Amino acid sequence: MKVLCLTSRSCSILLDPEGLYEAREKRVLFLNGEELCEEYRSVTSLFDLEPDTEYTLESRKNGGETERLCFRTKTELCTLDVRDFGAKGDGVSDDTAMLQAAILCCPAGGRVLVPAGNYRTGPLFLKSHITLEIPAGAVIRLETDRTRFPILPEIVPAENADGELLMGLWEGNSEEGFASALTAIDAEDTAVIGEGVIDGRAGESDWWIDPKEKRIAWRGHLIYTQRCKNMLFQGLTFINSPSWNLHPAFSEELDFIDLQIRAPWDSPNTDGFDPESCRKVRLLGTEISVGDDCIALKSGKIRIGKKYRRPCEDVEIAWCAMLDGHGGVTLGSEMAGGIRKVRVHHCYMKGNDRGLRIKTRRGRGRDGVIDDILFEKVVMDGVKMPLIVNSMYFCDPDGHDEWVQSREKKPVDETTPRIGEIRFEQVDAAGCKACAAYVLGLPEQPAEHIALKDCSFRFDPEAEALVPAMADGVEPCRKRGLILKNVGKVTLDHVQYAGVDGEWIDAENVGEISER
């Protein structure tokens, strides 16, 4: 066992390093000798702990095997109860000012407690060096009237090296945006913990109606950070977000652990977790079921990526479950600042359209480099297209233009993105539909190295033909193997497959294929 994160009131533990979202076997947990629960997941969290206190966690498997872990909670200066600030928690009263007052009044090292109840609020703003606890039974219910939401301006002129401060972001561009349920700007050493719920109530408002239309400002999120550092979000459930659920931007040293993220399957643009131009990020032990990509790593569309050149990097995604959603884990397509040093491991996917997915296109620019990416120990069940690498993704107003979609070589210039090394190891996919992998590089800048090792693909015998990649001219396919176009090198090491119709490999403009 291993401690993943620790606060004055909570602790997250990795119980089974070799499990997926679910552990390989259940176990019974005891805390200081008292039985807690039976746990089936690989990552679990303990709440309602006392500050500055020693604890011993014991894990017992059915066979009698026992592990013990000792830890000490952090110290805590004080607790401010939002009820003492006038919050009602009755689901009717507007509790925004009361909760915000408690947050603003909390001194460094203190805790703001939101007791059980239904709190109707507008967006709340976090600050540095505090813990906000939303325990079991507490629900933050976001106001439905957008005219009552603060607006984050897109850019504020500033006397700094950039000459500006970013505030609002929308799909990779600096844009006016509504504040999010929990918004943090230039905050550090902040934790939001507990087993409570943050409900965006988007289905009760007009957020999901005409979603691509800007009305006053662009839709907000449930979590938004800008230029933040050392933040923890632990144990919470996020539902019904107006747009992307969790959107940290230009932030670093971020932990998102043991979360639940949910939205209806047909809700528009409700990505689960979209870190943008962030560094040192961990998403662990989290279950996601949403109406768009479960996870999408980003780094700006054009201007933001080109000006700041800030990649999304040093990202770990592990012991997570991605259920439904268009993509399980997606890189791009807003990635003009690049994406690198990403490791996705010990994850489970079920029912997604596409499992592990890379999206880019001409125009993202020379800083738009996707490199040093490792997907390993990922199990898929009923994912239609397990592996997709698409350099001609037809996004943006010009996405179908000849320049974006042409299969002819174009000049390599400042608009040309690059895909470096992408590795897939121990990927086990059952119930595949269209193809095992579809890789479409650029003719002028082929994907450099695609490597598959110890992977297995098994096809649904009743599969129907589907279009595997969102690019013009891609034909529907059914039960195909590896479709490879414009790749420098492909390495296949102990790759197994069953139920493929036709040839296993369909290659076009591939420099080298090494197979064993």
N, C-alpha and C positions, 0 to 999 in steps of 0.2 A: 504494500500500500504506500501511497505517496500523497503528501499535502500539495494541492494545486494552488490554493489561495486561502488567506486567513485574514479575518477582521476581528474586532473586539467582540462580535456577537455571532460569528458564523465561520464555517470551515468547509471547503470542498475537497473531497478525497478521490483519488484514482484507486479504485478497488481492483480492477482487472486490466493491466496494460495490454494484454493480448485479446481482449474482448472487442466487440464493435460497440454500437450504442448500448446494446444489451450485453451483459457479461456472459461468459461461457457457461456459468452456472450460478444459481442463486446462492445467497448467503444470509445469515442472520447477523445483525449488527447489535453490539452492546456498547453503551457509553458509560464509563466508570462503573462497570459491573451491572448496569440496568439494561434490560432488553429494549431496543428501540423499534426495530422493524425488520421485515424481510426485504432485501434489496436485490433487484434483478439487473440493474444497470451497471455499467463499468465506472461511471462517475456519479457520485452522490454528494449531497450537501447536508450539513448539520446547522440548524438555526436555534434560536432561543438560548444561546450560550451566555455565560457571564464573562465580563472583561477580566483580563489579567488572571486567568485561571488555568490550571493544568487539567488536561483531559487525557484519558486513555480510551481509544477506540479499538474494539475487538471485533474481528470478522470470523464467523464460523461457517464453514461449508458443510454440506450434508454428510460428507464422509468423515467429519470430525476435524479436518485440517483448520488450524486457527492461526490468524495473524493479528499482531497488535501494533498500534501506532500511537505514540505520545505526542501531544502538541500543547502549546500554551497560547491562549487568545491574546490579542493586543490590548493595550490599555485604552481607556476611554475617559475623556474629561467630564462630560455631562450628557444628559439626555433632555431634549426639548420635545414635549408632546404637543402635536399640532392642535389637540383639543384645548390646551391651555391658551392657545392663540385665537380661539374662537371658531375653529373648524367644527362643523356639525357632523359630517359623514352620513347624512340622511338621504343622499341621492337627489335631493331637491335644492337645497341651499347652494349658492355659489361659494365654494371654499377656496377659490384661487388665491385671494389676498392673504388669507390666513395661513395657507401652506407656504406661500412665498415669504411671508414675514418670518415664519419659523426658520426657513432655510437661511435667510439673510441675517438673522440674529444669532445663528449657531456659531460659536467660536471654533477655532481650529482644534481638531481632536475631539469634537463633539458629535452627537448623534441626533438626527431629527427622526422621531418616531411617528408613523401614521398608523394609529390603531385600527382594528377591524372596523369596517364601515364602507359606505359608498360615497366617494368624494367627487362631486362634479366640479371640474376645474377647467380653466384654459391652460395654455402652455405654462410650464414652470421652468425657471432658470436655476441651474445648479451653480455652486461655487466651490472654491478649493478647500481642501483639508477637512471635509466633513463626510459623514456617512448618513445617507438617507435610507431608512429601513421601512419597507412596505411589507408587513408580515402577512401570513395566511389570514384570509378573511377581509383584507383591505383591498379595495378596488379604486383605482384612479380612473374616472370616467370623463373622457375629454369632451369639452363643450362642442356642440354641433354647428353653431353659428359662426361661420368664418369671418364675419365682420368684427368679431370680438377678439380675433387673434392678432398678436403683434406680428409685424412684418420685418424680416431681416433684409436690409438693403443688399444689393448684389456686391457692391464694392464701396469701401470708404477710403477716400484719399488719406494718405499717412506719410509722415516724415520717417520713412524707413527705407531699407535697401530696395524694396519692391515698389515703393511709391504708393502703396495701397494695402488695405486689409480686406481679405475675402470675408464675406459674411454669408450671404445666401448662395446656395448651389442647387441646380436642377439638371439632372441627367448630364453631368460633366461640364456644364457651363455655369458661369457666374450669373445668377439671376435673382430677382426678388423672390423670396420664398417665405411662406408662413413659418413661424416658429413651431417647434415640435413639442410633443407632450412633455418631454424632458430635454431641455436644450442646455448645452454647456459651451461657452466661448472662453478660450484662454483660461481654462480651469486645470488644476492638477491635484493629484492625491485625493481623489473623490471616489466614493463607493456608493452604489445603489444596490441594496440587497433585500432579500426576503422572498417569501413564497406568495406574494400578492400578485395582482393583475393590473396591467395598464391597458385599458380598452379605448381604442381610438374612435369607436362608434361610427365608423365611416359609412356603414350600411344604413344608419339612421339619419344621415345627412345627405348632401349632394356631392361628396368627395369623389365617388366612383361614377358619377354621371358626367359625360363629355370630359373624360380625364385628361385629354391632350389639349384642352382649352384653358388658357390662363385667365382666371377670374380673380381680379385684384392682385393676387400673387400666386406663385406655384404651390402645389400641395406640400405639406410638411410630412413629418415622420413621427414615430414614437420615441426614437432616440436620435439626437443629432449633436455631434461634437465638432468643434472647429478649433484647431490649434490647442488641443488638450494633451495632457501627459499623465501617465500613471493613474488610469481609471479602471474600476471594476464594476461590472454588472453581473449579478449572481442570483440564481434561483427563480427569477421572475417569469411571469407569463405575459406575452404581448399578443394582443388580438385586434383585428379589424383596423389596421392602420390606414390613414388616408392615402399613403403612397408607400415607398420603401419603409420597412419596419425599423431597422437599425442602420443608421448612416453616419458612421464616424468619418471625419474628413480631416486631412492634414494633421493627424494626431499620432501619438506614439505611446508605446508601453500600455497596451489596452488588453484587458481580460474580459471575455464574455463566457461565463461558465454556468452550466446546468440551467439553461433557459428553455422555454417553450415559446415558439413563434408560430402563430396561426392566422390564416385568412382564408375566406372561401376560395374554391378552386377557380372561380370565374371573376375574382376581384382584379382590377387592372393595376399593373405596375406595383404589386405588393411584394416585391422582393423581400426575402427574409433578412439577409445580412449583407450589406454593401460597403465594405471599407474602401475609402477613396484616398489615394495618396497617403496611406498610413504606414507606419513602421512598427515592428515588434508587436504583432497582434496575435492573440490566441482566442479561438472559438472552440470550446471543449464541452463535450457531454450535452449537446443541444439538439432538440428535435424541432424540425421545421416542416410545415405544410402550408403552402401559400399559392397565390394565383399567378406567380411569375417565377423567375429564377429563385431557388432556395438561397443560394449564395452567389454573389457576383463581385469579384474584385475589380477595382477601377482606378484610374488615375487621370481623369480629365478627358474632355473630348478633343478640342483643338487648341484654343487660346490658353486655357489653364495649363494643359500639359506642356505646351511649348514655352510658356513664360516661366513656370515654376520648376519644370523638369523634375518633379517629385514622384518617384515610382511608388507603387504599393509593394512593400518588400518585407521579408522576414515574417511570413505569415504561417501559422500552424492551425490546421483544422483537423480535429481528431475526436473519435468516439461520438460522432454525431449521426443523426438519422435525418435523411432528406426524403420526405414522403410527398408524392405528387409534385407539382411545380414543373415549369418548363425545363429548367436545367437543375441538376443536382449541385454541382460546383462549376461556376462559369468564370472565366477570365476575360474581361472586356464587356462590351466592345469599346466603352469609353476608357481608353488606356494610352492616351497620347504621351503620358509621362513614364510609361513602362510598368511592367509587373515582373518581379524576380524573387528568387529565394522563397518559394512557396512549397510547403509540404502538407499534403492531405493524406491522412492515414487512419486506418481502423474505423471506417465509416460504412454506413448501410444506406442504400437507396432503393426505393420501391415506387414503381409507377411513374417515374419521371419521363418526359419526352426524350430528353438527352441527359446523359449521366455526367461525364467529365467533358467540359466544353470550353473551347477557346474561340473567341470572336474578335476579328480585327478587319481592317479594310484599308485600301489606298486612301491617303489623306490623314491618317493618324500620325504620320511623321516619323522622322528618324529617331526620335527619343522614345517612340512607341515600340519598345523591345520587350518581348515576352521570353524569358530565359530562366534556366535553372529551376524547372518545375518538376516536382515528383508527386505522383499519385500512387499510393501503395496500400495494399491490404484493404481494398474496397470491394464490398459485396453488393451486387445489384440483382434485383428481382423484378422482372417485367419492365425494365427500362428499354424503351423502344430503340434508341440509338446510343450505345454505351460510350463511344469515344468520338468526339467531333473536334476537328481543328479547321477553322474556316477563315480564310484571309479575304473573302469577298462578301462579307456579311452585308446585307442590303438595308442597313439602317440609315437614318438621316434623310432630309429632303432629296438629296442627290444619290441616294443609295442604289437606284436602278439605272443611273447614267452609264453610258458606254465606258467612260474612263474608270469607273469603279468595278464594273463587271466584266470587262474585256479579258478574254483568255490569251490575248496577244501580249508580248512583252512591252512594257512601258519603261521610260527612262527611270533609273534609280536616282532619286533626288531627295530633297528635304521632306517630301510628303510620304516617302515610302517607309512603312513599318517593317519590323523584322521579328521572325519567330526563331528562337535559338534551339535549345535542347529541352525536349519534353519527354519525360519518362513515365511509363505505366508499369507498375510491378505488382504482382499478385492481385490482379483485378479478376474477380470471378463474377461473370454476368450470365444469369439464366433468364429465359423468356425473352430473348432479343427479337426484334421485329424486322427492321429494315436492313441493317448491316452492323458488323462488329465495330468498324471504325471507318470514318470518312475524313480524309485529310486533303484539304484544298489549299495549297500554298499559292504564292504569286509567281507567275512565270519569270518575272525579272528578279525576284527575291524568294527563292524556294525556302520552305521550312527546312532548317538546317539538319536537325536530327530528331527522329521519332523512334523511341525505343520501347518495345514491349517485352517483358520478362515474366515468366511463370504466370501467364494469364490464361483464362479459360472463357469461352463463349459458347452458349448453347441456345438454340433458336426455338421459338414457339412454332410448332408445326402448323398452326392455324393462322400464322401472321399474315396481315394484309400489307400491300405495297404502300410505302410512305416516302416522302421527300426527306432525306436525312439531314441536309444542311440548308440554311436559309440564305441561298445565293441564287441568282438567276441562272437558268439553264440546267439546274440539277434535277435529274430525272428520278421519279419514284423508284424504289427498289424494295426487294423482299428477300430476306434470308441470304444476304450477300456477306462476303467476308470482309477483307480489307480493301477499300477503294482509296488509292493513293495517287494524288496529282500534285506535281511540282514540289518534290521533296529532295533534299540533297542526299540524305542517308537514312535508311530504315534498318533497325536492328530488331530481329525477332529471335527470342531465346526461350525455348520451351513454351510455345504458345499452342494451346489446344482448342479445338472447335468441333461442334457437332450440329448437324442439321443444315449445313450451308448448301444452297443450290448453286451449282456451277463452280468456277475456279475460286480458290481461297483468296488469291491476290489479283487485283486488277490495278496495274500500275501504268502511269503515264508521266513521262518526264521525271523519272526518279533516278538519281545518280547511282545509288548503290543499295542493294538489298542483301543483308546478311541474315541467314536463317539457320537455326540449329535446333 
